[in-house]
């Protein structure tokens, strides 16, 4: 979570997230297990290729995962 790639995704999310949005962060380890216990749909949403990975989920469906902060910001801007 402290890596440059994670910080870049978080900055992109913060710049594009709307008040009604929910942002969940996990560390891929014990934090991921705790988040999965609270929000079970997050259990299969893991980091890809050993990099920080963002998922945007809307009304029960998740878009393709991304490592790109610009793609994340664009994805969050979707209606």
N, CA, C and O atoms as CSV, one atom per row, in Angstrom:
chain,resi,resn,atom,element,x,y,z
A,1,UNK,N,N,0.794,-1.222,0.000
A,1,UNK,CA,C,0.000,0.000,0.000
A,1,UNK,C,C,0.827,1.273,0.000
A,1,UNK,O,O,0.342,2.330,-0.403
A,2,UNK,N,N,2.068,1.181,0.448
A,2,UNK,CA,C,2.910,2.374,0.515
A,2,UNK,C,C,3.728,2.576,-0.751
A,2,UNK,O,O,4.479,3.547,-0.847
A,3,UNK,N,N,3.601,1.680,-1.723
A,3,UNK,CA,C,4.380,1.787,-2.952
A,3,UNK,C,C,3.922,2.940,-3.828
A,3,UNK,O,O,2.794,3.420,-3.715
A,4,UNK,N,N,4.816,3.374,-4.698
A,4,UNK,CA,C,4.491,4.473,-5.610
A,4,UNK,C,C,3.286,4.142,-6.484
A,4,UNK,O,O,2.465,5.016,-6.762
A,5,UNK,N,N,3.172,2.881,-6.921
A,5,UNK,CA,C,2.047,2.512,-7.782
A,5,UNK,C,C,0.727,2.612,-7.024
A,5,UNK,O,O,-0.274,3.054,-7.588
A,6,UNK,N,N,0.712,2.208,-5.759
A,6,UNK,CA,C,-0.504,2.307,-4.948
A,6,UNK,C,C,-0.854,3.768,-4.681
A,6,UNK,O,O,-2.023,4.148,-4.743
A,7,UNK,N,N,0.142,4.577,-4.387
A,7,UNK,CA,C,-0.106,5.995,-4.133
A,7,UNK,C,C,-0.658,6.697,-5.362
A,7,UNK,O,O,-1.529,7.560,-5.245
A,8,UNK,N,N,-0.158,6.336,-6.542
A,8,UNK,CA,C,-0.652,6.951,-7.773
A,8,UNK,C,C,-2.112,6.570,-8.025
A,8,UNK,O,O,-2.907,7.416,-8.433
A,9,UNK,N,N,-2.470,5.315,-7.789
A,9,UNK,CA,C,-3.866,4.905,-7.957
A,9,UNK,C,C,-4.764,5.595,-6.938
A,9,UNK,O,O,-5.865,6.029,-7.277
A,10,UNK,N,N,-4.309,5.699,-5.708
A,10,UNK,CA,C,-5.100,6.351,-4.682
A,10,UNK,C,C,-5.316,7.829,-5.004
A,10,UNK,O,O,-6.416,8.347,-4.813
A,11,UNK,N,N,-4.294,8.501,-5.482
A,11,UNK,CA,C,-4.435,9.909,-5.863
A,11,UNK,C,C,-5.454,10.053,-6.994
A,11,UNK,O,O,-6.272,10.973,-6.976
A,12,UNK,N,N,-5.409,9.156,-7.971
A,12,UNK,CA,C,-6.368,9.196,-9.078
A,12,UNK,C,C,-7.782,8.959,-8.563
A,12,UNK,O,O,-8.723,9.631,-8.985
A,13,UNK,N,N,-7.930,8.011,-7.657
A,13,UNK,CA,C,-9.256,7.722,-7.101
A,13,UNK,C,C,-9.788,8.919,-6.328
A,13,UNK,O,O,-10.953,9.289,-6.471
A,14,UNK,N,N,-8.950,9.510,-5.524
A,14,UNK,CA,C,-9.384,10.661,-4.723
A,14,UNK,C,C,-9.790,11.834,-5.602
A,14,UNK,O,O,-10.673,12.606,-5.229
A,15,UNK,N,N,-9.164,11.979,-6.754
A,15,UNK,CA,C,-9.487,13.110,-7.627
A,15,UNK,C,C,-10.787,12.885,-8.398
A,15,UNK,O,O,-11.381,13.844,-8.888
A,16,UNK,N,N,-11.235,11.638,-8.512
A,16,UNK,CA,C,-12.392,11.349,-9.353
A,16,UNK,C,C,-13.572,10.753,-8.596
A,16,UNK,O,O,-14.659,10.636,-9.162
A,17,UNK,N,N,-13.392,10.376,-7.347
A,17,UNK,CA,C,-14.460,9.716,-6.609
A,17,UNK,C,C,-15.549,10.737,-6.250
A,17,UNK,O,O,-15.260,11.885,-5.912
A,18,UNK,N,N,-16.791,10.291,-6.331
A,18,UNK,CA,C,-17.943,11.139,-6.015
A,18,UNK,C,C,-18.390,10.874,-4.580
A,18,UNK,O,O,-18.050,9.837,-4.010
A,19,UNK,N,N,-19.141,11.791,-3.997
A,19,UNK,CA,C,-19.576,11.612,-2.608
A,19,UNK,C,C,-20.334,10.304,-2.355
A,19,UNK,O,O,-20.267,9.768,-1.250
A,20,UNK,N,N,-21.028,9.800,-3.320
A,20,UNK,CA,C,-21.806,8.572,-3.130
A,20,UNK,C,C,-20.970,7.307,-3.314
A,20,UNK,O,O,-21.459,6.204,-3.070
A,21,UNK,N,N,-19.732,7.453,-3.736
A,21,UNK,CA,C,-18.855,6.309,-3.997
A,21,UNK,C,C,-18.240,5.774,-2.706
A,21,UNK,O,O,-18.095,6.494,-1.718
A,22,UNK,N,N,-17.890,4.512,-2.745
A,22,UNK,CA,C,-17.216,3.864,-1.621
A,22,UNK,C,C,-15.851,3.405,-2.101
A,22,UNK,O,O,-15.752,2.714,-3.114
A,23,UNK,N,N,-14.826,3.772,-1.404
A,23,UNK,CA,C,-13.460,3.401,-1.753
A,23,UNK,C,C,-12.942,2.440,-0.699
A,23,UNK,O,O,-12.847,2.794,0.476
A,24,UNK,N,N,-12.604,1.216,-1.118
A,24,UNK,CA,C,-12.054,0.206,-0.217
A,24,UNK,C,C,-10.612,-0.065,-0.607
A,24,UNK,O,O,-10.307,-0.249,-1.786
A,25,UNK,N,N,-9.731,-0.091,0.370
A,25,UNK,CA,C,-8.319,-0.375,0.130
A,25,UNK,C,C,-7.924,-1.605,0.924
A,25,UNK,O,O,-8.341,-1.776,2.070
A,26,UNK,N,N,-7.119,-2.463,0.312
A,26,UNK,CA,C,-6.598,-3.605,1.051
A,26,UNK,C,C,-5.112,-3.747,0.773
A,26,UNK,O,O,-4.584,-3.173,-0.180
A,27,UNK,N,N,-4.452,-4.513,1.614
A,27,UNK,CA,C,-3.015,-4.700,1.480
A,27,UNK,C,C,-2.653,-6.017,0.811
A,27,UNK,O,O,-1.472,-6.318,0.638
A,28,UNK,N,N,-3.647,-6.799,0.435
A,28,UNK,CA,C,-3.366,-8.090,-0.190
A,28,UNK,C,C,-3.076,-9.193,0.796
A,28,UNK,O,O,-2.928,-10.348,0.397
A,29,UNK,N,N,-2.990,-8.874,2.066
A,29,UNK,CA,C,-2.699,-9.872,3.101
A,29,UNK,C,C,-3.822,-9.915,4.105
A,29,UNK,O,O,-4.978,-10.146,3.749
A,30,UNK,N,N,-3.484,-9.693,5.367
A,30,UNK,CA,C,-4.475,-9.740,6.437
A,30,UNK,C,C,-5.560,-8.685,6.238
A,30,UNK,O,O,-6.726,-8.927,6.549
A,31,UNK,N,N,-5.185,-7.528,5.725
A,31,UNK,CA,C,-6.170,-6.476,5.452
A,31,UNK,C,C,-7.177,-6.910,4.413
A,31,UNK,O,O,-8.361,-6.585,4.506
A,32,UNK,N,N,-6.705,-7.646,3.419
A,32,UNK,CA,C,-7.616,-8.143,2.378
A,32,UNK,C,C,-8.610,-9.139,2.979
A,32,UNK,O,O,-9.787,-9.133,2.619
A,33,UNK,N,N,-8.154,-9.973,3.868
A,33,UNK,CA,C,-9.038,-10.941,4.523
A,33,UNK,C,C,-10.094,-10.219,5.360
A,33,UNK,O,O,-11.263,-10.607,5.349
A,34,UNK,N,N,-9.695,-9.184,6.076
A,34,UNK,CA,C,-10.657,-8.430,6.886
A,34,UNK,C,C,-11.680,-7.721,5.999
A,34,UNK,O,O,-12.873,-7.718,6.306
A,35,UNK,N,N,-11.220,-7.126,4.910
A,35,UNK,CA,C,-12.142,-6.463,3.994
A,35,UNK,C,C,-13.093,-7.478,3.375
A,35,UNK,O,O,-14.283,-7.201,3.227
A,36,UNK,N,N,-12.579,-8.652,3.012
A,36,UNK,CA,C,-13.421,-9.705,2.450
A,36,UNK,C,C,-14.482,-10.189,3.412
A,36,UNK,O,O,-15.561,-10.602,2.989
A,37,UNK,N,N,-14.191,-10.145,4.696
A,37,UNK,CA,C,-15.178,-10.550,5.691
A,37,UNK,C,C,-16.322,-9.544,5.770
A,37,UNK,O,O,-17.469,-9.916,6.018
A,38,UNK,N,N,-16.008,-8.285,5.559
A,38,UNK,CA,C,-17.012,-7.219,5.612
A,38,UNK,C,C,-17.734,-7.080,4.276
A,38,UNK,O,O,-18.949,-6.887,4.239
A,39,UNK,N,N,-16.998,-7.178,3.198
A,39,UNK,CA,C,-17.539,-7.015,1.841
A,39,UNK,C,C,-17.101,-8.216,1.011
A,39,UNK,O,O,-16.102,-8.136,0.295
A,40,UNK,N,N,-17.832,-9.329,1.094
A,40,UNK,CA,C,-17.414,-10.582,0.458
A,40,UNK,C,C,-17.134,-10.492,-1.043
A,40,UNK,O,O,-16.335,-11.268,-1.566
A,41,UNK,N,N,-17.776,-9.561,-1.736
A,41,UNK,CA,C,-17.532,-9.449,-3.174
A,41,UNK,C,C,-16.100,-9.052,-3.491
A,41,UNK,O,O,-15.659,-9.198,-4.631
A,42,UNK,N,N,-15.358,-8.549,-2.495
A,42,UNK,CA,C,-13.981,-8.124,-2.738
A,42,UNK,C,C,-12.975,-9.267,-2.682
A,42,UNK,O,O,-11.828,-9.096,-3.097
A,43,UNK,N,N,-13.381,-10.425,-2.177
A,43,UNK,CA,C,-12.442,-11.540,-1.994
A,43,UNK,C,C,-11.666,-11.900,-3.263
A,43,UNK,O,O,-10.454,-12.104,-3.180
A,44,UNK,N,N,-12.312,-11.989,-4.438
A,44,UNK,CA,C,-11.541,-12.356,-5.637
A,44,UNK,C,C,-10.800,-11.181,-6.293
A,44,UNK,O,O,-10.067,-11.381,-7.262
A,45,UNK,N,N,-10.979,-9.984,-5.785
A,45,UNK,CA,C,-10.360,-8.795,-6.379
A,45,UNK,C,C,-8.974,-8.602,-5.794
A,45,UNK,O,O,-8.809,-7.933,-4.773
A,46,UNK,N,N,-7.991,-9.180,-6.433
A,46,UNK,CA,C,-6.627,-9.167,-5.912
A,46,UNK,C,C,-5.701,-8.394,-6.840
A,46,UNK,O,O,-6.059,-8.066,-7.971
A,47,UNK,N,N,-4.507,-8.112,-6.338
A,47,UNK,CA,C,-3.488,-7.445,-7.152
A,47,UNK,C,C,-3.124,-8.340,-8.325
A,47,UNK,O,O,-3.115,-9.566,-8.210
A,48,UNK,N,N,-2.829,-7.720,-9.438
A,48,UNK,CA,C,-2.447,-8.448,-10.647
A,48,UNK,C,C,-0.997,-8.127,-10.989
A,48,UNK,O,O,-0.553,-6.989,-10.838
A,49,UNK,N,N,-0.285,-9.110,-11.437
A,49,UNK,CA,C,1.103,-8.948,-11.885
A,49,UNK,C,C,1.984,-8.330,-10.802
A,49,UNK,O,O,2.964,-7.651,-11.111
A,50,UNK,N,N,1.639,-8.563,-9.529
A,50,UNK,CA,C,2.459,-8.048,-8.438
A,50,UNK,C,C,2.435,-6.543,-8.286
A,50,UNK,O,O,3.317,-5.963,-7.652
A,51,UNK,N,N,1.428,-5.906,-8.865
A,51,UNK,CA,C,1.341,-4.440,-8.816
A,51,UNK,C,C,0.033,-4.021,-8.160
A,51,UNK,O,O,-0.930,-4.788,-8.131
A,52,UNK,N,N,0.005,-2.802,-7.636
A,52,UNK,CA,C,-1.245,-2.248,-7.117
A,52,UNK,C,C,-2.271,-2.270,-8.241
A,52,UNK,O,O,-1.973,-1.909,-9.379
A,53,UNK,N,N,-3.473,-2.696,-7.908
A,53,UNK,CA,C,-4.506,-2.890,-8.918
A,53,UNK,C,C,-5.803,-2.263,-8.423
A,53,UNK,O,O,-6.176,-2.423,-7.261
A,54,UNK,N,N,-6.486,-1.550,-9.308
A,54,UNK,CA,C,-7.759,-0.920,-8.952
A,54,UNK,C,C,-8.894,-1.597,-9.708
A,54,UNK,O,O,-8.760,-1.972,-10.873
A,55,UNK,N,N,-10.000,-1.739,-9.017
A,55,UNK,CA,C,-11.233,-2.279,-9.587
A,55,UNK,C,C,-12.335,-1.257,-9.352
A,55,UNK,O,O,-12.462,-0.725,-8.249
A,56,UNK,N,N,-13.130,-0.978,-10.373
A,56,UNK,CA,C,-14.301,-0.126,-10.234
A,56,UNK,C,C,-15.513,-1.016,-10.423
A,56,UNK,O,O,-15.684,-1.641,-11.470
A,57,UNK,N,N,-16.348,-1.066,-9.403
A,57,UNK,CA,C,-17.546,-1.910,-9.443
A,57,UNK,C,C,-18.770,-1.016,-9.341
A,57,UNK,O,O,-18.841,-0.125,-8.494
A,58,UNK,N,N,-19.736,-1.271,-10.222
A,58,UNK,CA,C,-20.959,-0.483,-10.262
A,58,UNK,C,C,-22.146,-1.433,-10.306
A,58,UNK,O,O,-22.242,-2.287,-11.188
A,59,UNK,N,N,-23.037,-1.274,-9.353
A,59,UNK,CA,C,-24.266,-2.065,-9.298
A,59,UNK,C,C,-24.003,-3.565,-9.449
A,59,UNK,O,O,-24.683,-4.253,-10.211
A,60,UNK,N,N,-23.018,-4.054,-8.720
A,60,UNK,CA,C,-22.729,-5.480,-8.680
A,60,UNK,C,C,-21.857,-6.014,-9.797
A,60,UNK,O,O,-21.579,-7.213,-9.824
A,61,UNK,N,N,-21.418,-5.184,-10.709
A,61,UNK,CA,C,-20.541,-5.628,-11.791
A,61,UNK,C,C,-19.248,-4.820,-11.757
A,61,UNK,O,O,-19.274,-3.596,-11.637
A,62,UNK,N,N,-18.111,-5.520,-11.865
A,62,UNK,CA,C,-16.810,-4.852,-11.821
A,62,UNK,C,C,-16.231,-4.707,-13.218
A,62,UNK,O,O,-16.292,-5.625,-14.035
A,63,UNK,N,N,-15.670,-3.541,-13.471
A,63,UNK,CA,C,-14.971,-3.289,-14.733
A,63,UNK,C,C,-13.627,-4.016,-14.690
A,63,UNK,O,O,-13.223,-4.528,-13.646
A,64,UNK,N,N,-12.957,-4.054,-15.802
A,64,UNK,CA,C,-11.649,-4.699,-15.866
A,64,UNK,C,C,-10.676,-4.013,-14.900
A,64,UNK,O,O,-10.714,-2.791,-14.759
A,65,UNK,N,N,-9.814,-4.773,-14.243
A,65,UNK,CA,C,-8.835,-4.169,-13.332
A,65,UNK,C,C,-7.821,-3.333,-14.104
A,65,UNK,O,O,-7.570,-3.565,-15.287
A,66,UNK,N,N,-7.245,-2.358,-13.411
A,66,UNK,CA,C,-6.243,-1.511,-14.050
A,66,UNK,C,C,-5.106,-1.188,-13.085
A,66,UNK,O,O,-5.279,-1.185,-11.867
A,67,UNK,N,N,-3.946,-0.918,-13.663
A,67,UNK,CA,C,-2.770,-0.436,-12.926
A,67,UNK,C,C,-2.526,1.042,-13.249
A,67,UNK,O,O,-1.680,1.688,-12.631
A,68,UNK,N,N,-3.272,1.569,-14.220
A,68,UNK,CA,C,-3.036,2.901,-14.770
A,68,UNK,C,C,-3.899,3.955,-14.063
A,68,UNK,O,O,-5.126,3.889,-14.134
A,69,UNK,N,N,-3.280,4.916,-13.387
A,69,UNK,CA,C,-4.056,5.948,-12.693
A,69,UNK,C,C,-4.981,6.734,-13.622
A,69,UNK,O,O,-6.093,7.079,-13.223
A,70,UNK,N,N,-4.550,7.021,-14.840
A,70,UNK,CA,C,-5.400,7.761,-15.775
A,70,UNK,C,C,-6.614,6.939,-16.191
A,70,UNK,O,O,-7.715,7.477,-16.314
A,71,UNK,N,N,-6.422,5.649,-16.407
A,71,UNK,CA,C,-7.540,4.774,-16.752
A,71,UNK,C,C,-8.507,4.668,-15.578
A,71,UNK,O,O,-9.720,4.626,-15.781
A,72,UNK,N,N,-7.988,4.625,-14.361
A,72,UNK,CA,C,-8.840,4.572,-13.183
A,72,UNK,C,C,-9.687,5.826,-13.085
A,72,UNK,O,O,-10.896,5.738,-12.873
A,73,UNK,N,N,-9.074,6.991,-13.234
A,73,UNK,CA,C,-9.818,8.248,-13.162
A,73,UNK,C,C,-10.898,8.300,-14.236
A,73,UNK,O,O,-12.009,8.759,-13.972
A,74,UNK,N,N,-10.588,7.838,-15.439
A,74,UNK,CA,C,-11.578,7.821,-16.515
A,74,UNK,C,C,-12.706,6.856,-16.183
A,74,UNK,O,O,-13.878,7.155,-16.414
A,75,UNK,N,N,-12.349,5.702,-15.642
A,75,UNK,CA,C,-13.359,4.705,-15.295
A,75,UNK,C,C,-14.289,5.225,-14.197
A,75,UNK,O,O,-15.490,4.960,-14.235
A,76,UNK,N,N,-13.764,5.941,-13.244
A,76,UNK,CA,C,-14.589,6.510,-12.176
A,76,UNK,C,C,-15.504,7.607,-12.702
A,76,UNK,O,O,-16.533,7.905,-12.095
A,77,UNK,N,N,-15.138,8.203,-13.816
A,77,UNK,CA,C,-15.952,9.253,-14.409
A,77,UNK,C,C,-17.129,8.745,-15.216
A,77,UNK,O,O,-17.942,9.538,-15.690
A,78,UNK,N,N,-17.231,7.444,-15.379
A,78,UNK,CA,C,-18.350,6.875,-16.133
A,78,UNK,C,C,-19.645,7.087,-15.373
A,78,UNK,O,O,-19.680,7.017,-14.144
A,79,UNK,N,N,-20.719,7.348,-16.125
A,79,UNK,CA,C,-22.028,7.471,-15.447
A,79,UNK,C,C,-22.512,6.125,-14.939
A,79,UNK,O,O,-23.588,6.038,-14.347
